[in-house]
Amino acid sequence: MSVQDSARDVRDFLERRCRSKGLDIPWWAPLLSAFGLVAMVTVAVLQREAAVDMVVAGLVIVVPSLSIFFIPNTGEWLKNHMWAVDLVPTLAGSAWLMSQPASAFWPQHDFAPAVLVPLTLEMVVREGFRTGTLYAIASAVVMGVFASDTPSGVGVHFLLLFVGWILGLLILAQMRALRAERQARSQEHARATEAERIRIAREIHDLVGHSLSITLLHLTAARRSVAEGDEPDEAVSALTE
């Protein structure tokens, strides 16, 4: 299998998963989100001394978040409540990660609180305004309690969290507008198709009615020719017509 075929298979798979989750987003969006989350968690883990514990904390964040996209829609409840899979683990893992201060390298820029930014954006887009907003509030609480960054650094993380929440709302509004536009186009296409069918049916009705009228005229002429004893050729000609 060539690289192009593999890339096409990945794209088709992601597009199917987006449609199955009811997400009107490009196929590359979840891929970019996954790479961004893994990269941020990796940097946050490397910034900390307790490597094994922090790796486990990172997995608690990453695994439930990434598994959402691969879990099949086995039921209507799970489809509408996917947040139950990753909401608590990602918040708990982020709190665990932030409980250990960043001291290994670049300690003045802790990446652990920033992990909650893409998670909040994804939660808003995937679950809607209410659940996404609750997740953003819970993320802010986790930041305020567990972040060991400087006050100015925590303030920057709060600002980034707010920006992620706003971007999630914008993407959500765009998806809903796109979905409404597609529905309107589908309804318009259905109305146009129905109108065309009615027009064709009327034309066929008129054509068949005209043909039957002509046929009845020729049959009447043939009947009269036979009844009045005219030449047989006239009756044959009328029947032939």
TITITI-796789 format. One record per atom (N, C-alpha, C, O): x, y, z. Coordinates in steps of 0.02 Angstrom, whole numbers, plus 50000, padded with zeros to 5 digits. Example, Ala and Ser with C-alpha at 12.3 -4.5 7.8 and 13.67 -1.06 7.14 Angstrom:
<recs>
506604971650390/506154977550390/506604983550390/507124983450423/506424988850354/506844994750357/506455000250394/506705005750402/
</recs>
This chain:
<recs>
500424994050000/500005000050000/500445006250000/500915006850040/500305010949956/500715016949950/500555021850006/500065021150042/500985026850011/500875032050061/500235035850047/499865037650093/500095037149983/499485040749965/498865036749984/498375039550008/498885030149973/498315026049992/498215026050068/497645026350092/498765025750105/498715025850178/498435032550202/498005032750246/498675038050172/498415044650191/497675045250174/497295048250212/497475042550117/496765042750098/496335038750146/495785040850164/496585032950168/496215028850216/496135032450282/495605032350313/496675035750304/496635039550367/496125045250360/495725046450406/496155048750305/495685054250294/494965051750293/494525054750325/494835046250257/494155043550253/493915041350322/493335042450341/494365038250360/494185036050428/493995041950472/493495041850507/494405047250470/494265053050511/493625056550490/493245058950532/493495056850425/492875059950401/492275055950424/491765058850444/492315049350422/491755045150446/491645046150520/491075046550543/492185046550558/492115047450631/491815054350647/491415054950693/492025059350609/491735066050620/490985065950607/490595068750646/490785062850553/490075062450537/489695058350589/489135060150608/489995052850613/489655048650662/489565052250729/489095050850766/490015056950744/489955060950805/489535067150796/489435071050843/489285068250735/488875074250722/489275080650720/489015085950737/489915080150700/490355085950699/490465088150627/490715084250586/490275094250611/490395097050545/491055100850545/491065107050541/491595097050550/492265099950551/492695096350500/492545090650482/493245099550477/493685096050430/494005089950461/494075089450522/494195085250419/494475078850444/495125079950481/495295076050526/495495085250463/496145086350495/496085089750563/496575089950600/495495092450581/495425095950644/495555091550705/495945093450748/495235085550710/495385081250768/496115078850768/496395077850822/496405078050709/497105075950706/497555081450734/498015080050772/497425087550714/497815093250739/497715094050814/498195095450850/497105093250837/496965093850909/497325088550949/497595089951003/497345082450923/497675076950958/498435078250962/498735077251015/498725080350906/499445081750906/499615087450954/500105087050991/499195092650954/499315098250999/499275096251072/499695098351113/498765092251089/498685090051158/499275085651180/499545086651235/499465080851138/500025076451156/500665080451164/501055079151209/500775085351120/501385089351124/501405093351189/501915093651222/500845096551207/500825100551268/500905096351330/501265098251377/500585090551332/500645086051389/501365083551395/501635083051450/501675081951339/502355079451339/502835084651368/503255083051410/502765090951346/503185096251372/503065097251447/503545098051486/502425097051468/502265097951539/502565092351581/502805093651637/502545086251556/502835080651593/503595081351598/503875080151651/503925083251543/504655083951543/504885089751588/505465089851608/504445094351603/504635099951647/504655097951720/504865101951762/504445091851736/504395089751806/504895084251823/505105080351780/505075084151887/505595079551910/505335072351918/505665067651896/504755071551949/504475064851962/504225061951896/503635062351880/504685058951860/504535056851791/503985051751787/503515052551748/504035046351827/503555040851822/502845043151840/502375041851803/502785046651896/502125049051917/501835053851865/501235053651851/502255058151837/502015063051789/501825059851722/501375062151688/502175054551705/501985050851644/501295047851653/500885048051607/501165045051711/500505042251725/499975047751723/499435046651696/500135053551751/499665059151750/499525061351678/498955062851660/500055061451637/499965063251567/499525058251530/499115060151489/499615051751545/499195046651513/498475047251535/498015046051496/498365049051598/497675050051623/497335055651584/496725055451575/497715060551561/497425065951522/497325063851449/496785064751421/497845060951420/497855059851347/497405054051327/497025054551279/497455048351362/497105042351339/496345043251336/496055041751284/496005045651390/495285046651383/495095051751330/494595050951295/495495057051324/495335062251275/495385059551204/494945060951163/495905055751189/495985053051121/495515047251108/495305046251051/495335043451160/494895037651149/494195039751130/493825035851100/493995045951146/493325048351129/493185047551055/492645045651035/493695049051014/493595049050942/493545041950913/493315041150857/493765036950951/493785030150925/493245025650956/493135020050933/492925028151008/492395024151039/491785024050992/491545029350972/491535018050974/490955017850930/490325020250965/490265019851026/489865022750925/489225025050952/488775019050966/488345017350925/488875015951023/488505009951038/487805011351065/487395006851070/487665017551080/487005019251106/486875026751101/487345030751095/486235028551102/486065035651096/486305039551157/486515045251150/486275036451216/486485040051275/487235041751272/487435047351286/487645036751252/488355037851248/488525043051195/488985047051203/488155042951140/488275047851087/488155054951111/488505059551091/487655055851154/487475062451178/487815064351244/487755069951267/488185059651274/488515060951338/489235058251336/489445054851383/489595059951284/490285057651279/490725060951332/491265058451348/490495066551359/490885069951410/491005065451472/491485066451509/490555060651483/490625056251541/491265052051538/491495049651590/491555051351478/492145047151470/492775050951490/493225048151521/492815057451472/493455060951480/493425067151525/493955069951539/492845069351548/492815075551587/493205074851652/493655078851665/493035070051693/493375069151758/494105067151751/494525070151784/494275062151708/494985060251703/495445065951680/495985066751707/495225069851631/495665075251606/495765080651659/496315083351666/495235082251696/495305087151750/495745084451806/496175088051833/495635078151825/496045075151878/496775074551857/497225075951897/496885072451795/497575071851771/497925078651768/498515079151784/497555083851748/497845090451745/498015092951815/498545095951826/497565091751863/497705093751932/498305090051959/498725093051993/498365083551944/498935079551966/499585082351935/500095082851969/499545084151871/500135086751837/500345093451867/500935094751876/499865097751881/500025104451908/500235104151981/500545108852006/500065098752015/500255098352086/501015097752095/501275099252148/501345095552043/502085095252045/502355101352008/502215102151949/502735105652040/502985111752007/503475110151952/503835105151954/503475114451902/503945113751846/504625116151867/504725122051881/505115111551868/505785113451890/506335110551846/506915112451852/506165106051801/506675102751760/506975107551709/507585108251706/506575110751670/506815115751622/506265120751608/505665119151613/506455126651590/505995132051572/505455132851625/504865132951607/505625133351688/505125133451742/504705139851742/504155139951771/504955145051710/504565151251709/503965150951662/503545155451662/503925145751622/503355144851576/503095137751584/503295133251548/502655136851632/502375130251645/501835128651594/501375132551584/501895122851562/501415120751511/500815116951539/500325115951504/500855114851602/500325110651630/499645114151631/499155111051610/499585120551653/498925123651651/498665124751580/498065124551568/499135125751533/498925126851464/498615120751432/498265121251382/498735114751461/498435108651435/497675109051435/497345106151391/497395112651483/496675113151488/496355117551434/495755117251424/496765121451399/496495125851347/496225121951288/495635122751271/496625117651255/496335113751199/495795108851221/495335107351183/495845106351284/495325101951309/494655105651316/494135102851300/494685111851339/494075115851345/493775117351277/493175116751267/494205119251230/493965120651162/493625114551132/493095115051103/493945108751140/493655102651113/492995100951147/492525098651114/492955101951213/492335100351248/491755104851225/491195102451218/491895111151213/491375115751189/491135113551120/490535113251108/491605112151075/491415110251007/491035103651006/490545102950970/491255098851046/490975092151044/490325091451082/489865088051060/490285094751140/489715093751185/489225099551188/488675098851215/489415105351161/488955110951161/489115116151214/489585115351253/488705121351215/488835127151258/488815125451332/489275127251369/488295121951354/488205120851426/488775116551455/489095118551504/488885110651426/489405106351451/490095109451443/490515108951488/490215112751386/490855115951375/490995121551425/491555122451447/490475125351441/490555130751490/490685127951560/491115130651596/490335122751579/490465119551644/491175116951647/491505117451699/491415114151592/492105111651590/492595117451596/493105116851630/492455123051563/492895128851568/492915131551639/493455133351664/492345131651673/492335133951743/492725129151788/493115131351830/492625122651778/492995117751817/493745118251803/494155117451849/493935119551740/494635120451724/494935126551758/495495126351782/494545131951761/494785137951795/494885136651869/495365139051899/494435132751899/494505131051970/495135126851981/495515128052028/495245121951937/495845117651943/496475121951935/496955120951972/496465126551888/497035131051880/497165135151943/497725135551967/496635138051969/496705142352027/496955138652089/497305141552130/496765132352095/496945128552155/497635125252149/498025125352196/497785122352091/498375118152085/498955121352047/499525119052054/498835126452008/499385129351969/499905132552016/499735136452060/500535130752005/501075133352047/501475138752011/502025140452033/501205141351958/501535146551920/501485153251957/501125153752007/501835158251932/501795164951961/501105167751949/500745165451904/500895172851989/500235175851978/500135178351907/499595177651879/500655181451879/500585183851810/500525178051762/500145178351713/500895172451775/500845166651732/500155163451736/499875161551685/499875162951796/499205160251804/498695164651769/498225162251739/498805171251773/498355175851737/498365174751662/497855175051629/498965173451635/499015171951564/498645165451547/498305165051496/498695160551590/498345154151578/497585155051581/497215152051542/497355159251628/496635160751630/496415164151565/495875162651539/496835168751541/496665172151478/496645167151420/496195167451379/497135162651417/497135157551364/496535153051369/496245151051319/496335151351431/495745147151440/495115150651414/494695147551382/495065157151428/494495160951404/494505161251327/493975160551296/495095162151298/495145162251225/494945155551195/494595155251145/495165150051227/494975143451203/494215142351206/493925139451161/493905144751260/493185144251267/492825148251213/492345145951183/493065154351199/492775158551147/492845155351078/492375155151039/493445152751064/493555149450999/493105143350991/492845142050937/493005139751046/492545134051043/491835136151027/491495132850988/491615141651057/490945144251042/490885146550969/490375145350937/491415149650944/491395151850874/491355145950826/490965145950779/491755140750840/491725134750797/491045131350803/490775128950754/490775131250864/490115128250875/489585132050836/489155128950804/489605138750838/489125142750801/489195141650726/488695141350690/489815141050703/489925139850631/489655133050610/489355132450557/489755128050651/489495121350636/488735121450632/488435118550587/488415124950679/487685125150679/487425129050619/486915127150589/487765134450600/487565138150541/487645134050478/487215134150434/488195130250474/488305125950416/487785120450413/487545118650359/487605117650471/487105112450473/486415115150452/486045111850416/486255121250474/485615124350455/485605125850380/485095125050347/486175128150353/486205129550282/486125123250241/485775123250190/486445117850262/486365111550226/485645109050229/485395106350180/485325109850287/484635107650293/484185111850248/483725109150216/484305118450245/483905122750202/484005120850128/483525120650090/484625119450109/484755117350040/484415110750024/484145109849970/484425106150072/484105099750062/483345100550054/483045097350011/483045104850096/482335106050090/482165109450024/481655107849992/482585114250003/482465117649940/482525112749881/482135113049834/483025108349885/483105103349832/482505098649830/482275096749776/482245096749889/481655092349891/481045095849861/480655092749824/480955102349878/480395106049849/480455106749774/479965105949737/481065108249750/481175108849678/481055102249642/480765102049588/481275096749672/481175090149643/480435088449639/480195085749589/480075089949693/479355088549694/478985092849642/478535090349608/479175099149636/478855103549586/478995101049515/478555101249472/479605098549503/479775095849437/479375089549422/479155088449366/479295085349473/478895079349463/478165081049447/477855077949404/477895086049482/477205088049469/477145090749398/476655089249363/477645094849376/477625097549309/477645092049256/477265092249207/478085087249265/478145081749217/477495077649216/477265075549163/477205076449277/476575072649280/476025076249242/475625073049208/475985082949249/475475086649213/475575086349138/475095085549100/476215086849116/476345086549044/476165079649016/475875079048962/476345074349054/476165067649032/475405066749030/475135063648985/475075069549082/474335069149084/474035072549023/473585069748991/474285078549006/474015082148947/474165078348883/473745077948838/474785075548879/474965071848818/474545065648809/474295064248754/474455061848863/474045055848859/473325057548843/472995054148803/473065062848875/472375064948861/472275066948788/471775065248758/472775070648761/472725072648690/472745066548645/472365066048596/473205061848661/473255055748619/472615051648621/472395049048570/472315051148680/471685047348686/471125050848647/470705047448616/471115057448649/470595061048611/470655059748537/470155058448503/471285060048510/471385058648439/471185051448423/470875050248371/471365046748466/471195039748455/470445038748453/470185035148410/470085042048499/469355041448500/469045044348437/468545041748412/469325049848412/469065052748350/469125047848291/468655047048252/469725044648286/469815039848231/469355033748239/469085031248190/469265031448301/468815025748313/468095027648296/467725023548267/467905033748313/467225036048296/467135036348220/466615034348193/467655038848185/467605039148112/467555032148082/467165031048036/467945027448109/467905020648083/467225017548096/466945014248053/466945018748156/466295016048173/465755018848126/465325015048103/465775025348112/465285028348068/465345025547997/464845024347964/465975024547975/466065021747908/465755014847902/465435013247853/465855010847954/465575004147953/464815004547959/464455000847925/464565008948003/463845009348014/463475012047953/462915009847939/463785016647916/463445019747859/463595016147793/463375018347740/463955010747796/464095006747736/464565010147688/464505008947628/465025014247711/465495017547666/466025012547643/466005006647661/466465015047603/466995010747578/467395007847637/467555011447685/467565001447634/467954998447689/468635001747698/468915001847753/468905004447642/469575007547647/469585013447695/470075014647729/469005017047698/468985022747744/469015020447817/469355023547858/468645015147831/468665012447900/469345009747918/469595010747973/469655006147869/470335003447881/470835009147893/471265008747936/470765014647853/471225020347860/471145023647929/471635025547961/470515024347951/470385027348017/470665022948073/470965025448121/470565016348067/470835011848118/471595011848118/471915011448171/471885012248057/472615012448052/472885018748086/473375018348123/472565024448074/472785030548108/472715029948183/472875034648220/
</recs>
